[in-house]
Amino acid sequence: MIAFVSGPVAALAPTTAVIEVGGIGMAVQCSPHTLADLRIGQEARLATSLVVREDSLTLYGFADDDQRQVFELLQTASGVGPRLAQAMLAVHSPDALRLAVSTGDEKALTAVPGIGKKGAQKLLLELKDRLGEPVGAHIGHQGIGTAVTSSWRDQLQAALIGLGYATREADEAVTAVAPQAEAALAKGAQPPVPQLLRAALQTLNRAR
């Protein structure tokens, strides 16, 4: 298993970072908030999880070991693959997921694209004794915008592109939810990126 990669960031894409390790570029799939902390040319260390399939080897990267551990634990639930696990960590921090599961917060899980009401209920049952209790100092429904410096627009667009939407679709969805973000800013609050992501996905679904 590749536990981590360390080296200069060679390239960044909406869902991928390339880390140069011993002269080799390692492509690592990352969530938007992990990518937001990386800068091309700067040194980075990402905890990693290698997902092996018959036709592919995919390396997923995380800001710390806790995120990687939760990523792997989430996949022990039936129906949760690496993409859905990564989407869950894109919307919620590890502690927010622990809190949601420990308190049976169905609404928090349905905020994740790809998880419906029945799926959330099933996940709450399966994960109840696996994730453990929240361990961080800041317990709550922290989303993509937690502890990152990029703007809500960049975070939201990166999340949508990471979920498979075209850049044009992502741009239109970001524009559609901009009034909600501006209303939050007008009150002196940070735009709630997880809620904005959910609203953006609803606009995209209506457009199809």
N, CA, C and O of each residue as an XYZ file, in Angstrom:
832
protein
N       0.837     -1.194      0.000
C       0.000      0.000      0.000
C       0.878      1.252      0.000
O       1.914      1.293      0.663
N       0.454      2.267     -0.746
C       1.146      3.547     -0.744
C       0.483      4.411      0.324
O      -0.630      4.894      0.119
N       1.148      4.612      1.458
C       0.544      5.303      2.590
C       0.525      6.816      2.410
O      -0.384      7.491      2.893
N       1.538      7.352      1.710
C       1.555      8.784      1.459
C       2.507      9.075      0.307
O       3.360      8.256     -0.034
N       2.347     10.253     -0.285
C       3.299     10.741     -1.278
C       3.768     12.112     -0.815
O       3.005     12.877     -0.225
N       5.033     12.411     -1.089
C       5.603     13.678     -0.656
C       6.531     14.207     -1.730
O       7.364     13.475     -2.265
N       6.381     15.494     -2.042
C       7.231     16.091     -3.063
C       6.617     17.366     -3.589
O       5.552     17.769     -3.124
N       7.259     18.014     -4.546
C       6.708     19.242     -5.112
C       5.468     18.960     -5.959
O       5.363     17.920     -6.609
N       4.537     19.906     -5.937
C       3.335     19.786     -6.762
C       3.702     20.169     -8.194
O       4.117     21.298     -8.455
N       3.548     19.227     -9.111
C       3.925     19.458    -10.508
C       2.781     20.019    -11.334
O       3.005     20.780    -12.276
N       1.545     19.645    -10.983
C       0.383     20.108    -11.750
C      -0.873     19.964    -10.904
O      -0.944     19.135     -9.997
N      -1.867     20.797    -11.226
C      -3.158     20.736    -10.559
C      -4.272     20.765    -11.592
O      -4.203     21.506    -12.573
N      -5.291     19.959    -11.369
C      -6.482     19.926    -12.215
C      -7.692     19.954    -11.278
O      -7.520     19.854    -10.063
N      -8.913     20.087    -11.813
C     -10.090     20.187    -10.937
C     -10.250     19.043     -9.945
O     -10.792     19.244     -8.858
N      -9.788     17.842    -10.300
C      -9.952     16.703     -9.397
C      -8.641     15.990     -9.073
O      -8.636     15.017     -8.319
N      -7.533     16.466     -9.634
C      -6.270     15.724     -9.535
C      -5.093     16.639     -9.226
O      -5.016     17.773     -9.698
N      -4.183     16.113     -8.422
C      -2.888     16.763     -8.206
C      -1.805     15.802     -8.667
O      -1.910     14.594     -8.458
N      -0.769     16.335     -9.291
C       0.381     15.514     -9.681
C       1.537     15.890     -8.761
O       1.995     17.033     -8.749
N       1.995     14.912     -7.997
C       3.096     15.119     -7.053
C       4.337     14.412     -7.612
O       4.289     13.229     -7.949
N       5.434     15.144     -7.706
C       6.672     14.550     -8.220
C       7.375     13.796     -7.101
O       7.784     14.383     -6.099
N       7.509     12.501     -7.284
C       8.148     11.641     -6.284
C       9.298     10.891     -6.953
O       9.074      9.993     -7.765
N      10.516     11.261     -6.609
C      11.675     10.589     -7.184
C      11.730     10.669     -8.695
O      12.120      9.706     -9.356
N      11.343     11.810     -9.249
C      11.379     11.983    -10.699
C      10.177     11.421    -11.428
O      10.120     11.469    -12.657
N       9.203     10.882    -10.681
C       7.991     10.316    -11.271
C       6.789     11.145    -10.838
O       6.656     11.477     -9.660
N       5.922     11.478    -11.774
C       4.713     12.230    -11.454
C       3.595     11.303    -11.018
O       3.105     10.500    -11.811
N       3.194     11.410     -9.773
C       2.112     10.569     -9.242
C       0.795     11.342     -9.316
O       0.641     12.374     -8.663
N      -0.145     10.846    -10.105
C      -1.457     11.485    -10.209
C      -2.317     11.022     -9.038
O      -2.521      9.824     -8.840
N      -2.816     11.981     -8.267
C      -3.579     11.673     -7.065
C      -4.946     12.346     -7.137
O      -5.034     13.560     -7.320
N      -6.005     11.564     -6.993
C      -7.359     12.102     -6.978
C      -7.619     12.749     -5.618
O      -7.430     12.112     -4.582
N      -8.052     14.014     -5.619
C      -8.248     14.733     -4.365
C      -9.592     15.452     -4.348
O     -10.155     15.765     -5.397
N     -10.092     15.705     -3.159
C     -11.321     16.484     -3.006
C     -10.994     17.964     -3.195
O      -9.832     18.355     -3.087
N     -12.005     18.794     -3.477
C     -11.749     20.221     -3.715
C     -11.009     20.923     -2.580
O     -10.121     21.735     -2.837
N     -11.366     20.619     -1.312
C     -10.708     21.350     -0.226
C      -9.263     20.911     -0.035
O      -8.447     21.694      0.452
N      -8.926     19.678     -0.406
C      -7.528     19.255     -0.370
C      -6.740     19.972     -1.464
O      -5.632     20.453     -1.224
N      -7.309     20.041     -2.655
C      -6.649     20.717     -3.770
C      -6.451     22.202     -3.487
O      -5.464     22.796     -3.921
N      -7.390     22.797     -2.761
C      -7.334     24.241     -2.509
C      -6.101     24.642     -1.706
O      -5.671     25.793     -1.777
N      -5.531     23.719     -0.950
C      -4.353     24.030     -0.135
C      -3.045     23.784     -0.870
O      -1.975     24.063     -0.330
N      -3.110     23.264     -2.093
C      -1.898     22.944     -2.839
C      -1.534     24.069     -3.803
O      -2.413     24.746     -4.336
N      -0.257     24.263     -4.022
C       0.240     25.257     -4.960
C       1.334     24.631     -5.820
O       2.215     23.942     -5.306
N       1.278     24.868     -7.111
C       2.280     24.311     -8.020
C       3.667     24.811     -7.621
O       3.871     26.004     -7.399
N       4.607     23.882     -7.536
C       5.982     24.216     -7.175
C       6.278     24.106     -5.697
O       7.441     24.039     -5.302
N       5.234     24.087     -4.867
C       5.446     23.975     -3.430
C       5.440     22.507     -2.988
O       4.820     21.652     -3.620
N       6.140     22.244     -1.896
C       6.189     20.886     -1.354
C       4.831     20.514     -0.748
O       4.157     21.350     -0.148
N       4.453     19.275     -0.911
C       3.193     18.793     -0.353
C       3.367     17.363      0.135
O       4.180     16.601     -0.388
N       2.590     17.025      1.141
C       2.557     15.644      1.634
C       1.101     15.239      1.754
O       0.349     15.846      2.517
N       0.694     14.222      1.011
C      -0.687     13.763      1.019
C      -0.757     12.319      1.514
O      -0.040     11.443      1.031
N      -1.632     12.095      2.482
C      -1.934     10.712      2.861
C      -2.697     10.099      1.693
O      -3.521     10.780      1.082
N      -2.449      8.843      1.369
C      -3.050      8.260      0.175
C      -3.671      6.893      0.437
O      -3.309      6.183      1.375
N      -4.609      6.559     -0.420
C      -5.252      5.242     -0.395
C      -5.306      4.734     -1.829
O      -5.860      5.401     -2.703
N      -4.744      3.580     -2.074
C      -4.701      3.005     -3.414
C      -5.914      2.098     -3.625
O      -6.117      1.136     -2.883
N      -6.707      2.410     -4.630
C      -7.885      1.602     -4.961
C      -7.562      0.784     -6.200
O      -7.264      1.334     -7.260
N      -7.623     -0.518     -6.059
C      -7.249     -1.436     -7.139
C      -8.501     -2.017     -7.785
O      -9.357     -2.586     -7.107
N      -8.593     -1.869     -9.074
C      -9.667     -2.468     -9.864
C      -9.036     -3.320    -10.954
O      -7.831     -3.237    -11.194
N      -9.845     -4.137    -11.610
C      -9.314     -5.007    -12.657
C      -8.642     -4.217    -13.769
O      -7.643     -4.652    -14.341
N      -9.204     -3.050    -14.069
C      -8.692     -2.277    -15.199
C      -8.009     -0.967    -14.796
O      -7.685     -0.148    -15.656
N      -7.793     -0.768    -13.503
C      -7.188      0.505    -13.093
C      -6.570      0.436    -11.709
O      -6.941     -0.392    -10.877
N      -5.616      1.331    -11.487
C      -5.039      1.579    -10.162
C      -5.195      3.074     -9.920
O      -4.604      3.881    -10.638
N      -5.980      3.452     -8.919
C      -6.258      4.864     -8.664
C      -5.797      5.235     -7.279
O      -6.132      4.573     -6.297
N      -5.019      6.308     -7.208
C      -4.494      6.781     -5.940
C      -5.322      7.985     -5.491
O      -5.424      8.976     -6.215
N      -5.909      7.901     -4.306
C      -6.693      8.994     -3.731
C      -5.868      9.668     -2.649
O      -5.226      9.005     -1.834
N      -5.892     11.007     -2.653
C      -5.060     11.750     -1.719
C      -5.855     12.593     -0.745
O      -6.945     13.068     -1.063
N      -5.297     12.777      0.457
C      -5.997     13.488      1.535
C      -5.028     14.369      2.304
O      -3.827     14.102      2.355
N      -5.567     15.420      2.900
C      -4.738     16.366      3.636
C      -4.107     15.734      4.875
O      -3.035     16.155      5.309
N      -4.771     14.720      5.448
C      -4.218     14.082      6.648
C      -4.675     12.628      6.743
O      -5.509     12.168      5.962
N      -4.113     11.922      7.711
C      -4.409     10.502      7.879
C      -5.850     10.259      8.312
O      -6.431      9.224      7.984
N      -6.429     11.205      9.046
C      -7.798     11.046      9.514
C      -8.761     10.983      8.338
O      -9.658     10.140      8.313
N      -8.582     11.868      7.365
C      -9.438     11.849      6.185
C      -9.297     10.533      5.429
O     -10.286      9.965      4.966
N      -8.067     10.056      5.308
C      -7.864      8.784      4.611
C      -8.550      7.631      5.352
O      -9.181      6.773      4.734
N      -8.421      7.622      6.665
C      -9.036      6.547      7.435
C     -10.552      6.533      7.264
O     -11.158      5.477      7.079
N     -11.159      7.726      7.329
C     -12.613      7.804      7.161
C     -13.000      7.395      5.745
O     -14.005      6.710      5.553
N     -12.212      7.809      4.748
C     -12.442      7.417      3.353
C     -12.504      5.896      3.223
O     -13.382      5.363      2.545
N     -11.585      5.210      3.864
C     -11.535      3.753      3.777
C     -12.659      3.105      4.581
O     -13.224      2.097      4.155
N     -12.988      3.682      5.748
C     -14.075      3.131      6.557
C     -15.427      3.286      5.860
O     -16.275      2.397      5.942
N     -15.624      4.399      5.182
C     -16.887      4.624      4.480
C     -17.133      3.542      3.440
O     -18.276      3.150      3.201
N     -16.065      3.062      2.826
C     -16.208      2.050      1.776
C     -16.530      0.660      2.311
O     -16.788     -0.260      1.535
N     -16.516      0.503      3.624
C     -16.917     -0.782      4.183
C     -18.436     -0.925      4.186
O     -18.957     -2.018      4.407
N     -19.148      0.177      3.940
C     -20.610      0.120      3.842
C     -20.999     -0.313      2.433
O     -20.365      0.092      1.459
N     -22.018     -1.119      2.327
C     -22.440     -1.619      1.018
C     -22.911     -0.465      0.144
O     -23.635      0.426      0.588
N     -22.479     -0.509     -1.108
C     -22.898      0.520     -2.062
C     -22.040      1.769     -2.060
O     -22.290      2.686     -2.842
N     -21.025      1.826     -1.191
C     -20.155      3.001     -1.142
C     -18.813      2.656     -1.776
O     -18.033      1.872     -1.235
N     -18.565      3.254     -2.923
C     -17.287      3.101     -3.589
C     -16.411      4.302     -3.324
O     -16.808      5.205     -2.587
N     -15.217      4.333     -3.912
C     -14.306      5.447     -3.652
C     -14.843      6.807     -4.083
O     -14.583      7.807     -3.414
N     -15.582      6.864     -5.178
C     -16.096      8.157     -5.643
C     -17.128      8.726     -4.670
O     -17.107      9.917     -4.360
N     -18.024      7.871     -4.193
C     -19.033      8.351     -3.252
C     -18.382      8.710     -1.918
O     -18.755      9.701     -1.290
N     -17.418      7.913     -1.490
C     -16.713      8.219     -0.242
C     -16.005      9.564     -0.346
O     -16.015     10.352      0.600
N     -15.395      9.824     -1.491
C     -14.721     11.105     -1.686
C     -15.728     12.254     -1.728
O     -15.453     13.340     -1.218
N     -16.904     12.016     -2.340
C     -17.947     13.043     -2.369
C     -18.426     13.377     -0.957
O     -18.707     14.535     -0.647
N     -18.517     12.354     -0.106
C     -18.938     12.580      1.277
C     -17.923     13.455      2.009
O     -18.297     14.315      2.807
N     -16.638     13.233      1.734
C     -15.600     14.033      2.381
C     -15.448     15.402      1.727
O     -14.841     16.303      2.304
N     -15.996     15.559      0.524
C     -15.994     16.873     -0.120
C     -17.048     17.780      0.509
O     -16.882     18.998      0.564
N     -18.128     17.173      0.979
C     -19.220     17.945      1.576
C     -19.049     18.092      3.084
O     -19.371     19.140      3.642
N     -18.544     17.053      3.748
C     -18.417     17.072      5.211
C     -17.005     16.712      5.652
O     -16.337     15.902      5.010
N     -16.559     17.304      6.732
C     -15.282     16.929      7.335
C     -15.442     15.558      8.008
O     -16.568     15.109      8.224
N     -14.315     14.881      8.344
C     -14.426     13.605      9.047
C     -15.259     13.689     10.323
O     -16.093     12.822     10.579
N     -15.032     14.740     11.129
C     -15.800     14.868     12.370
C     -17.270     15.138     12.110
O     -18.129     14.678     12.862
N     -17.570     15.885     11.042
C     -18.971     16.143     10.709
C     -19.671     14.837     10.324
O     -20.838     14.631     10.657
N     -18.952     13.960      9.622
C     -19.527     12.659      9.268
C     -19.705     11.798     10.516
O     -20.717     11.113     10.665
N     -18.719     11.835     11.409
C     -18.853     11.069     12.653
C     -20.052     11.555     13.447
O     -20.818     10.762     13.994
N     -20.200     12.867     13.502
C     -21.318     13.443     14.245
C     -22.650     13.058     13.603
O     -23.604     12.708     14.298
N     -22.708     13.126     12.280
C     -23.945     12.781     11.570
C     -24.341     11.336     11.835
O     -25.509     11.034     12.081
N     -23.355     10.450     11.781
C     -23.649      9.021     11.981
C     -23.995      8.740     13.441
O     -24.922      7.982     13.725
N     -23.260      9.343     14.360
C     -23.505      9.072     15.782
C     -24.839      9.628     16.264
O     -25.430      9.110     17.212
N     -25.311     10.686     15.607
C     -26.589     11.289     16.011
C     -27.744     10.903     15.093
O     -28.877     11.341     15.293
N     -27.453     10.076     14.080
C     -28.511      9.657     13.155
C     -29.029     10.796     12.301
O     -30.217     10.847     11.981
N     -28.143     11.711     11.928
C     -28.529     12.890     11.138
C     -28.671     12.524      9.665
O     -27.720     12.624      8.891
N     -29.853     12.107      9.302
C     -30.143     11.689      7.932
C     -29.982     12.850      6.945
O     -29.489     12.669      5.831
N     -30.402     14.035      7.370
C     -30.350     15.214      6.494
C     -28.922     15.542      6.071
O     -28.685     15.953      4.935
N     -27.980     15.362      6.980
C     -26.587     15.660      6.660
C     -26.076     14.754      5.549
O     -25.333     15.201      4.675
N     -26.468     13.493      5.577
C     -26.001     12.562      4.553
C     -26.677     12.803      3.207
O     -26.050     12.642      2.159
N     -27.944     13.186      3.231
C     -28.629     13.443      1.952
C     -28.131     14.730      1.303
O     -28.457     14.998      0.147
N     -27.351     15.527      2.022
C     -26.741     16.716      1.420
C     -25.624     16.330      0.450
O     -25.165     17.154     -0.341
N     -25.192     15.068      0.519
C     -24.136     14.578     -0.367
C     -24.757     14.128     -1.689
O     -25.675     13.308     -1.683
N     -24.280     14.642     -2.813
C     -24.796     14.204     -4.103
C     -24.678     12.693     -4.260
O     -23.616     12.118     -4.020
N     -25.767     12.059     -4.662
C     -25.753     10.608     -4.856
C     -26.321      9.825     -3.694
O     -26.454      8.605     -3.786
N     -26.661     10.494     -2.599
C     -27.247      9.811     -1.439
C     -28.676     10.308     -1.239
O     -28.910     11.485     -0.966
N     -29.614      9.395     -1.380
C     -31.010      9.725     -1.151
C     -31.437      9.352      0.260
O     -30.618      8.934      1.079
N     -32.724      9.508      0.535
C     -33.245      9.258      1.879
C     -33.015      7.809      2.319
O     -32.538      7.562      3.427
N     -33.353      6.857      1.451
C     -33.186      5.453      1.815
C     -31.710      5.092      1.954
O     -31.320      4.340      2.848
N     -30.897      5.643      1.051
C     -29.462      5.374      1.126
C     -28.867      5.914      2.416
O     -28.007      5.277      3.024
N     -29.331      7.101      2.837
C     -28.836      7.687      4.077
C     -29.213      6.826      5.275
O     -28.398      6.609      6.171
N     -30.437      6.342      5.289
C     -30.890      5.492      6.395
C     -30.047      4.218      6.477
O     -29.678      3.774      7.564
N     -29.753      3.649      5.330
C     -28.947      2.431      5.289
C     -27.524      2.698      5.782
O     -26.955      1.908      6.536
N     -26.959      3.830      5.340
C     -25.598      4.174      5.760
C     -25.518      4.428      7.255
O     -24.540      4.044      7.897
N     -26.525      5.066      7.811
C     -26.534      5.332      9.243
C     -26.497      4.035     10.038
O     -25.834      3.953     11.072
N     -27.202      3.031      9.557
C     -27.217      1.731     10.235
C     -25.868      1.024     10.108
O     -25.338      0.491     11.082
N     -25.325      1.031      8.894
C     -24.092      0.278      8.649
C     -22.856      0.929      9.264
O     -21.926      0.241      9.685
N     -22.854      2.258      9.313
C     -21.651      2.954      9.779
C     -21.669      3.300     11.266
O     -20.678      3.797     11.802
N     -22.766      3.045     11.916
C     -22.946      3.486     13.300
C     -21.794      3.092     14.217
O     -21.344      3.910     15.020
N     -21.314      1.874     14.115
C     -20.264      1.414     15.023
C     -18.885      1.397     14.374
O     -17.957      0.786     14.904
N     -18.745      2.066     13.222
C     -17.480      2.006     12.494
C     -16.682      3.309     12.521
O     -15.454      3.280     12.601
N     -17.361      4.437     12.455
C     -16.644      5.711     12.376
C     -16.189      6.235     13.724
O     -15.199      6.962     13.804
N     -16.900      5.876     14.787
C     -16.551      6.366     16.109
C     -17.127      7.738     16.389
O     -17.915      8.261     15.601
N     -16.734      8.323     17.514
C     -17.234      9.632     17.920
C     -16.367     10.749     17.345
O     -15.200     10.520     17.026
N     -16.926     11.963     17.208
C     -16.120     13.101     16.745
C     -14.920     13.308     17.654
O     -15.023     13.180     18.874
N     -13.777     13.629     17.050
C     -12.555     13.763     17.832
C     -11.951     15.159     17.765
O     -11.107     15.499     18.594
N     -12.368     15.981     16.790
C     -11.765     17.294     16.594
C     -12.310     18.339     17.531
O     -13.299     18.128     18.233
N     -11.637     19.479     17.523
C     -12.066     20.585     18.382
C     -13.274     21.300     17.814
O     -14.078     21.859     18.559
N     -13.407     21.284     16.483
C     -14.513     21.992     15.847
C     -15.492     20.967     15.304
O     -15.305     20.435     14.209
N     -16.507     20.699     16.054
C     -17.485     19.694     15.678
C     -18.686     20.375     15.052
O     -19.271     21.290     15.633
N     -19.046     19.924     13.868
C     -20.188     20.531     13.192
C     -20.199     20.114     11.758
O     -19.344     19.341     11.326
N     -21.139     20.604     11.018
C     -21.270     20.245      9.625
C     -20.364     21.122      8.781
O     -20.823     22.014      8.068
N     -19.069     20.853      8.875
C     -18.115     21.616      8.111
C     -18.071     21.049      6.708
O     -18.115     19.833      6.523
N     -17.987     21.904      5.741
C     -18.006     21.440      4.369
C     -16.737     21.780      3.628
O     -15.660     21.907      4.210
N     -16.894     21.924      2.320
C     -15.758     22.157      1.454
C     -14.997     23.393      1.875
O     -13.772     23.430      1.759
N     -15.694     24.408      2.361
C     -15.064     25.674      2.653
C     -14.350     25.737      3.987
O     -13.906     26.817      4.376
N     -14.218     24.637      4.704
C     -13.587     24.660      6.013
C     -12.072     24.755      5.887
O     -11.434     23.927      5.237
N     -11.507     25.782      6.525
C     -10.050     25.937      6.618
C      -9.361     25.986      5.265
O      -8.257     25.459      5.122
N      -9.981     26.601      4.276
C      -9.329     26.796      2.998
C      -9.389     28.269      2.652
O     -10.205     29.016      3.193
N      -8.525     28.675      1.752
C      -8.439     30.082      1.434
C      -9.124     30.432      0.124
O      -9.352     31.613     -0.139
N      -9.460     29.460     -0.705
C     -10.070     29.771     -1.986
C     -11.495     30.265     -1.782
O     -12.117     29.986     -0.758
N     -12.005     30.998     -2.761
C     -13.323     31.593     -2.642
C     -14.407     30.536     -2.772
O     -14.165     29.426     -3.247
N     -15.609     30.904     -2.339
C     -16.719     29.952     -2.430
C     -16.992     29.597     -3.886
O     -17.378     28.465     -4.181
N     -16.798     30.543     -4.802
C     -17.021     30.246     -6.224
C     -16.059     29.165     -6.713
O     -16.469     28.225     -7.395
N     -14.774     29.301     -6.363
C     -13.781     28.321     -6.787
C     -14.072     26.946     -6.183
O     -13.978     25.922     -6.859
N     -14.425     26.945     -4.906
C     -14.713     25.680     -4.221
C     -15.914     24.983     -4.852
O     -15.897     23.777     -5.098
N     -16.953     25.771     -5.105
C     -18.184     25.203     -5.648
C     -17.976     24.692     -7.067
O     -18.434     23.604     -7.415
N     -17.283     25.480     -7.883
C     -17.036     25.060     -9.253
C     -16.187     23.792     -9.294
O     -16.463     22.877    -10.069
N     -15.146     23.745     -8.449
C     -14.286     22.559     -8.414
C     -15.069     21.327     -7.984
O     -14.854     20.236     -8.512
N     -15.977     21.497     -7.025
C     -16.788     20.368     -6.564
C     -17.692     19.850     -7.673
O     -17.819     18.640     -7.858
N     -18.320     20.759     -8.413
C     -19.231     20.354     -9.492
C     -18.475     19.656    -10.621
O     -18.925     18.636    -11.142
N     -17.324     20.214    -10.993
C     -16.520     19.585    -12.040
C     -16.033     18.216    -11.566
O     -15.979     17.262    -12.343
N     -15.679     18.131    -10.280
C     -15.248     16.854     -9.725
C     -16.340     15.805     -9.728
O     -16.058     14.607     -9.736
N     -17.593     16.254     -9.722
C     -18.729     15.331     -9.768
C     -19.134     14.981    -11.192
O     -20.108     14.259    -11.403
N     -18.383     15.496    -12.175
C     -18.611     15.087    -13.554
C     -19.328     16.088    -14.447
O     -19.589     15.791    -15.613
N     -19.653     17.267    -13.927
C     -20.333     18.263    -14.747
C     -19.322     19.038    -15.589
O     -18.178     19.240    -15.180
N     -19.764     19.469    -16.771
C     -18.913     20.245    -17.656
C     -18.676     21.626    -17.052
O     -19.454     22.094    -16.221
N     -17.595     22.268    -17.479
C     -17.263     23.591    -16.946
C     -18.394     24.579    -17.181
O     -18.707     25.385    -16.304
N     -19.013     24.525    -18.363
C     -20.120     25.440    -18.665
C     -21.288     25.212    -17.714
O     -21.883     26.168    -17.217
N     -21.619     23.947    -17.461
C     -22.713     23.635    -16.538
C     -22.386     24.121    -15.129
O     -23.241     24.669    -14.433
N     -21.136     23.913    -14.720
C     -20.720     24.348    -13.384
C     -20.814     25.869    -13.256
O     -21.267     26.386    -12.235
N     -20.384     26.577    -14.299
C     -20.446     28.040    -14.278
C     -21.883     28.526    -14.136
O     -22.160     29.438    -13.357
N     -22.798     27.916    -14.890
C     -24.201     28.318    -14.849
C     -24.809     28.046    -13.478
O     -25.589     28.851    -12.968
N     -24.448     26.906    -12.883
C     -24.987     26.557    -11.568
C     -24.447     27.500    -10.494
O     -25.179     27.885     -9.583
N     -23.174     27.871    -10.597
C     -22.585     28.806     -9.638
C     -23.279     30.164     -9.733
O     -23.572     30.790     -8.714
N     -23.535     30.606    -10.942
C     -24.229     31.883    -11.142
C     -25.635     31.836    -10.554
O     -26.115     32.820     -9.992
N     -26.288     30.683    -10.689
C     -27.670     30.547    -10.212
C     -27.766     30.667     -8.692
O     -28.759     31.176     -8.172
N     -26.741     30.203     -7.979
C     -26.802     30.236     -6.508
C     -26.045     31.424     -5.922
O     -25.975     31.578     -4.703
N     -25.479     32.262     -6.788
C     -24.716     33.417     -6.302
C     -25.519     34.323     -5.361
O     -24.964     34.803     -4.373
N     -26.823     34.576     -5.639
C     -27.576     35.437     -4.717
C     -27.599     34.903     -3.284
O     -27.575     35.686     -2.334
N     -27.646     33.578     -3.119
C     -27.634     32.999     -1.774
C     -26.302     33.279     -1.075
O     -26.267     33.617      0.108
N     -25.211     33.133     -1.827
C     -23.890     33.381     -1.258
C     -23.723     34.857     -0.903
O     -23.176     35.194      0.147
N     -24.196     35.727     -1.785
C     -24.071     37.167     -1.542
C     -24.903     37.598     -0.335
O     -24.526     38.515      0.395
N     -26.034     36.928     -0.136
C     -26.867     37.245      1.029
C     -26.133     36.904      2.319
O     -26.216     37.641      3.301
N     -25.415     35.783      2.311
C     -24.634     35.390      3.490
C     -23.504     36.382      3.745
O     -23.251     36.772      4.884
N     -22.833     36.781      2.676
C     -21.734     37.741      2.816
C     -22.231     39.078      3.345
O     -21.556     39.741      4.133
N     -23.424     39.465      2.901
C     -24.000     40.737      3.351
C     -24.265     40.739      4.853
O     -24.289     41.794      5.487
N     -24.464     39.552      5.416
C     -24.705     39.421      6.856
C     -23.409     39.223      7.631
O     -23.421     39.059      8.851
N     -22.285     39.239      6.904
C     -20.992     39.062      7.557
C     -20.621     37.625      7.802
O     -19.704     37.341      8.573
N     -21.329     36.699      7.147
C     -21.061     35.265      7.321
C     -20.392     34.702      6.077
O     -20.475     35.282      4.994
N     -19.726     33.563      6.246
C     -19.142     32.876      5.114
C     -20.235     32.120      4.353
O     -21.097     31.503      4.979
N     -20.218     32.155      3.021
C     -21.210     31.395      2.251
C     -21.149     29.915      2.616
O     -20.061     29.338      2.637
N     -22.291     29.283      2.905
C     -22.312     27.866      3.281
C     -22.163     26.970      2.049
O     -23.149     26.630      1.394
N     -20.927     26.596      1.746
C     -20.653     25.882      0.499
C     -21.424     24.564      0.360
O     -21.924     24.283     -0.730
N     -21.545     23.738      1.416
C     -22.323     22.500      1.251
C     -23.767     22.762      0.822
O     -24.293     22.063     -0.044
N     -24.414     23.777      1.429
C     -25.796     24.100      1.045
C     -25.841     24.667     -0.365
O     -26.771     24.384     -1.121
N     -24.837     25.468     -0.723
C     -24.778     26.013     -2.076
C     -24.588     24.895     -3.096
O     -25.158     24.937     -4.186
N     -23.784     23.895     -2.737
C     -23.569     22.760     -3.638
C     -24.875     22.016     -3.878
O     -25.189     21.637     -5.006
N     -25.623     21.814     -2.817
C     -26.895     21.120     -2.964
C     -27.854     21.922     -3.849
O     -28.526     21.358     -4.712
N     -27.912     23.237     -3.631
C     -28.794     24.097     -4.435
C     -28.344     24.104     -5.893
O     -29.173     24.086     -6.803
N     -27.024     24.129     -6.112
C     -26.502     24.118     -7.482
C     -26.872     22.818     -8.192
O     -27.223     22.830     -9.372
N     -26.794     21.715     -7.484
C     -27.151     20.430     -8.083
C     -28.639     20.390     -8.433
O     -29.029     19.797     -9.439
N     -29.448     21.009     -7.616
C     -30.896     21.055     -7.897
C     -31.167     21.845     -9.170
O     -32.032     21.460     -9.957
N     -30.443     22.945     -9.390
C     -30.628     23.722    -10.613
C     -30.176     22.926    -11.832
O     -30.785     23.009    -12.899
N     -29.124     22.170    -11.669
C     -28.636     21.350    -12.784
C     -29.616     20.231    -13.119
O     -29.844     19.914    -14.286
N     -30.193     19.640    -12.072
C     -31.174     18.566    -12.317
C     -32.418     19.099    -13.015
O     -32.990     18.420    -13.868
N     -32.845     20.323    -12.654
C     -34.015     20.910    -13.302
C     -33.739     21.248    -14.759
O     -34.641     21.232    -15.597
N     -32.472     21.554    -15.048
C     -32.113     21.949    -16.418
C     -32.045     20.764    -17.364
O     -32.056     20.933    -18.583
N     -31.975     19.575    -16.805
C     -31.825     18.377    -17.653
C     -33.178     17.769    -17.995
O     -33.241     16.760    -18.697
